[in-house]
Amino acid sequence: MAVADVRNEILVGVDPKNPSRPALAWAAQAALSRGGDVRLLLSVPPLRATRHGDVQPRHEALRVEGEEALSAAVETTRALAPDVAVTAVLFDGMPAAVLCQEAAGRARLVVVGSRRLTRPKDVFSADSVVVPVSARADCPVVVVRETEHAGRTPLPLVVGVDGSSGSRSAVDFAAQEAGPRGATVHAVWVWPEHVARPAGLGDERAGLLERRRLLAETVAGPGERYPDVGITQEVLRGHPVEELARVSATARAVVAGRHGRGGHTGMRLGSVVHGLLHRAECPVVVVPPV
């Protein structure tokens, strides 16, 4: 099998408590626009034994609930994209760990829904996947909120740029996704307010010009590789999370690169990505560095 085929699966994490139609719609559109199959995955976490009796009946009940949720998700996805191959798999295990394991080496995208959980629940809850998967998956992760507006067109894909390898990967991903969807890319560099302002107006202008130069360098490569995709650029002054969240109100999605593959969850995501997962008004795509 060719390497290109290995990385052409769209993996969707299904939540039995709150199946996300917008997440399924995003996955279906991704499969239609760039090809690939959709695989729906639901994982039942292990239950702790208690003094109140055997947990096996409860676990079996959760598996039945999971099978029903998967069946409904398959029907929804096939209705959204009749020509896309859709499969479903039920696992036992911690949902975030299973998703990352199943995505490794075969998924082009992981798509999950979000219920706007609090930060402690995002990180530590057994049935939460958003933050752990966004931090650890080896492919881009799309987090789709229930209020997402991905179906409206023509909205741009906004991508946050800061000069890091993660943001360069994010720009490349945004350009890849924008082309088949008929969308544009809006690359934004936010110059943080906490960075001391230069003493003179000339220095302030020099700082602005330098960031515009770095932004242009970052988007130059993707612009050459995807010449049919319109890419606009903007440098903003302010708090990166606040500014990108504000821009996300009129975006199809906001794309951001994470820091790396080592360290704990927070270090991998970085404060900007973590903030966007809680504040963005559209789907958030977290892209690992190459």
C-alpha positions in Angstrom: 0.0 0.0 0.0 1.3 3.5 -0.9 2.3 5.8 1.9 -0.3 8.4 0.7 -3.1 5.9 1.3 -2.0 5.2 4.9 -2.5 8.8 5.9 -5.8 9.3 4.3 -8.2 8.2 7.0 -10.5 10.6 8.9 -10.8 9.3 12.5 -13.8 10.6 14.5 -14.1 10.2 18.3 -17.8 9.6 19.1 -19.1 10.7 22.5 -22.0 8.5 23.5 -23.4 11.1 25.9 -23.4 13.9 23.3 -22.9 12.7 19.7 -21.7 15.8 17.7 -23.4 16.2 14.3 -21.1 19.2 13.5 -18.1 17.0 14.1 -19.5 14.3 11.8 -20.3 17.0 9.2 -16.7 18.3 9.3 -15.3 14.7 8.9 -17.7 14.0 6.0 -16.7 17.3 4.3 -13.0 16.5 4.8 -13.4 13.1 3.2 -15.4 14.6 0.3 -13.0 17.4 -0.4 -9.7 15.6 -0.3 -10.7 11.9 -0.4 -10.4 9.2 2.2 -12.5 7.1 4.4 -14.2 8.0 7.7 -13.7 5.7 10.7 -15.8 6.3 13.8 -14.4 5.3 17.1 -15.9 5.0 20.5 -14.0 3.7 23.6 -15.6 2.6 26.8 -13.3 3.4 29.8 -12.6 0.8 32.4 -14.8 1.0 35.6 -13.3 0.8 39.1 -14.5 -2.0 41.3 -16.5 -0.9 44.3 -17.9 -2.5 47.4 -21.4 -2.2 45.9 -21.0 -5.1 43.6 -19.6 -6.3 40.3 -19.0 -3.6 37.7 -19.3 -6.0 34.8 -23.0 -5.4 34.2 -22.5 -1.7 34.2 -19.6 -2.0 31.7 -21.7 -4.2 29.4 -24.5 -1.6 29.6 -22.0 1.1 28.5 -20.8 -1.0 25.6 -24.5 -1.4 24.5 -24.9 2.3 24.7 -21.7 2.8 22.8 -22.8 0.5 20.0 -26.1 2.4 19.7 -24.3 5.7 19.5 -21.9 4.4 16.9 -24.8 3.0 14.8 -26.5 6.4 14.9 -23.3 8.2 14.0 -22.8 5.9 11.0 -26.3 6.7 9.7 -25.7 10.4 10.1 -22.3 10.3 8.4 -23.6 8.3 5.5 -26.6 10.6 5.1 -24.1 13.6 4.9 -21.8 11.9 2.5 -23.3 8.8 0.7 -20.3 8.3 -1.4 -17.8 8.1 1.5 -16.9 4.8 3.0 -17.8 4.8 6.7 -16.8 2.2 9.4 -17.2 2.1 13.1 -15.2 0.4 15.9 -16.0 0.0 19.6 -13.0 -0.3 21.9 -12.4 -0.8 25.6 -9.9 1.6 27.1 -9.3 5.3 27.9 -10.8 7.3 25.1 -7.9 9.7 24.6 -5.3 7.0 24.6 -7.2 4.8 22.2 -7.8 7.7 19.8 -4.1 8.6 19.7 -3.1 5.0 19.3 -5.5 4.4 16.4 -4.5 7.6 14.7 -0.8 6.9 14.8 0.5 6.4 11.3 -2.8 6.0 9.5 -5.1 9.1 10.1 -4.8 12.3 8.2 -7.1 14.0 10.7 -8.7 13.3 14.1 -12.1 15.0 14.6 -13.7 15.4 18.0 -16.7 17.3 19.3 -16.4 19.6 22.3 -18.9 20.3 25.1 -16.9 23.3 26.5 -15.7 21.4 29.5 -13.9 23.2 32.3 -10.1 23.0 32.2 -9.7 20.3 35.0 -12.3 18.1 33.2 -10.6 18.7 29.9 -7.3 17.3 31.2 -8.2 14.7 33.8 -11.7 13.3 33.1 -11.7 9.7 31.9 -14.3 10.5 29.2 -12.7 13.7 28.0 -10.5 13.7 24.9 -10.2 17.3 23.6 -7.0 18.5 25.4 -5.2 15.1 25.7 -5.7 14.2 22.0 -4.9 17.7 20.8 -1.7 17.6 22.7 -0.6 14.1 21.8 -2.0 13.0 18.4 0.6 12.7 15.6 -1.7 14.3 13.1 -3.9 17.4 13.0 -6.8 17.4 15.4 -10.1 19.3 14.6 -12.1 20.3 17.7 -15.7 21.2 16.6 -18.0 23.0 19.0 -21.8 22.4 18.8 -22.2 26.0 17.7 -19.7 25.8 14.9 -20.5 27.5 11.6 -18.2 25.4 9.3 -21.1 24.9 6.8 -21.3 28.6 5.9 -19.3 29.8 3.0 -17.2 31.5 1.9 -15.4 31.9 5.3 -11.6 31.9 5.5 -9.4 29.5 7.5 -7.6 31.7 10.0 -4.1 30.6 11.0 -2.1 31.9 13.8 1.6 32.5 13.0 4.5 33.2 15.4 7.5 32.0 13.5 7.7 28.6 15.1 7.9 25.2 13.3 4.4 24.5 14.6 3.0 27.6 13.0 4.7 26.9 9.7 3.0 23.4 9.8 -0.3 25.1 10.6 0.0 27.5 7.6 0.8 24.5 5.3 -2.2 22.5 6.7 -4.5 25.5 6.2 -3.5 26.0 2.6 -4.0 22.2 1.9 -7.5 22.3 3.4 -8.6 25.6 1.9 -8.0 24.6 -1.7 -10.5 21.8 -2.1 -13.0 23.7 0.1 -12.9 26.8 -2.1 -11.8 28.8 0.9 -9.1 31.4 1.5 -6.4 31.5 4.2 -6.0 34.5 6.5 -2.6 34.4 8.3 -2.4 36.4 11.5 0.6 37.3 13.6 -0.3 38.8 16.9 2.3 41.0 18.5 1.7 40.6 22.2 1.0 43.7 24.3 3.2 42.4 27.1 6.2 42.8 24.8 7.5 46.2 25.7 6.7 48.9 23.2 9.8 50.6 21.6 10.7 54.0 22.9 10.1 55.9 19.6 7.6 55.7 16.8 10.3 54.8 14.4 11.2 51.8 16.6 7.5 50.8 16.7 7.3 50.9 13.0 10.5 48.9 12.6 9.1 46.3 14.9 5.9 46.1 12.9 7.8 45.9 9.6 10.0 43.1 11.0 6.9 41.0 12.0 5.3 41.6 8.6 8.5 40.3 7.0 8.6 37.2 9.2 4.9 36.6 8.5 5.5 36.9 4.7 8.4 34.4 4.9 6.3 31.9 6.8 3.5 31.9 4.2 5.8 32.1 1.2 6.3 28.4 0.9 2.7 27.3 1.2 1.8 30.1 -1.2 4.1 28.6 -3.8 2.9 25.0 -3.2 -0.8 26.0 -3.4 -0.9 28.9 -5.9 -4.7 28.6 -6.3 -5.3 29.4 -2.6 -5.7 33.0 -1.7 -3.6 33.9 1.3 -4.0 37.2 3.1 -1.7 38.5 5.9 -2.2 40.7 9.0 -0.2 41.7 12.0 -2.3 42.6 15.1 -1.2 44.1 18.4 -2.8 42.6 21.5 -3.2 39.3 23.4 -2.7 36.4 21.0 -5.7 34.4 22.4 -8.0 37.4 22.6 -7.2 38.6 19.1 -7.3 35.1 17.4 -10.6 34.4 19.3 -12.0 37.7 18.0 -11.0 36.9 14.4 -12.5 33.4 14.8 -16.0 34.8 15.0 -16.0 35.2 11.2 -13.8 32.2 10.3 -14.5 28.7 9.0 -11.8 27.5 11.5 -8.8 28.8 13.3 -5.6 26.8 12.8 -2.8 26.8 15.3 0.5 24.8 15.7 1.3 23.2 18.9 4.8 23.4 20.5 6.1 19.9 20.2 5.9 16.2 21.1 7.7 16.1 24.5 6.8 17.4 28.0 3.4 17.4 29.7 0.1 18.3 28.1 0.3 22.0 28.8 3.8 22.3 27.4 2.9 20.5 24.2 -0.2 22.6 23.5 1.1 26.0 24.6 -1.0 28.7 26.2 -2.4 30.1 22.9 -3.7 26.8 21.7 -5.1 25.9 25.1 -6.8 29.3 25.2 -8.3 28.9 21.8 -9.8 25.5 22.7 -11.9 27.3 25.3 -12.6 30.7 23.6 -12.6 30.3 19.8 -16.0 30.9 18.1 -15.4 28.3 15.4 -13.7 24.9 15.1 -10.1 24.8 16.2 -7.5 22.8 14.3 -4.3 21.9 16.3 -1.4 21.0 14.1 1.7 19.1 15.4 5.1 20.3 14.1 6.7 18.3 11.4 
